[in-house]
Amino acid sequence: QAEEELQEACARQALQLQEMGRRERLLRADVGRAREQLESFKTQVLQACSPAAAGVAGTVVTEQQVIEKVRQISEESQQSYEREKCLQEELSSRLSKEKEVSENVELFKKSLRELQ
C-alpha cells in the first residue's frame, strides 16, 4: 500500500511538473509577444513623432529614445501653448485698442457734425 501511495504521489508530481512546464511555455510565449509589441509601439511612437528619428527599418529603438522624444514633444507642446496664450493676449489687447480708437473716431465724427 505504501508503494501504491508513493506511485500515486509520483504520478501527481509528474502531472504537476507537466502543468508547470506548459504554463512556463505559455508565459514565455506571452513575454515574447509583449516584447515584440513593445518594440513595435516604441517604433510607432518615434515614427509618429519624427520619421527621421525612427531610424532605418529593423533598427531597435531604445526606451531612452522614446522617452526623450516624448519629452521633446511635451516641451514643444508647452511652448506652443504659451505662445498661443501670448498671441491671444496680444490679440485681445489690439482688439481693445481698436475698439477704443473706433469709439474715439465716432466721437470725433459726431463732434464734427455738431460743429457744422
Beta strands, then each sheet from edge to edge (+ up, - down):
end
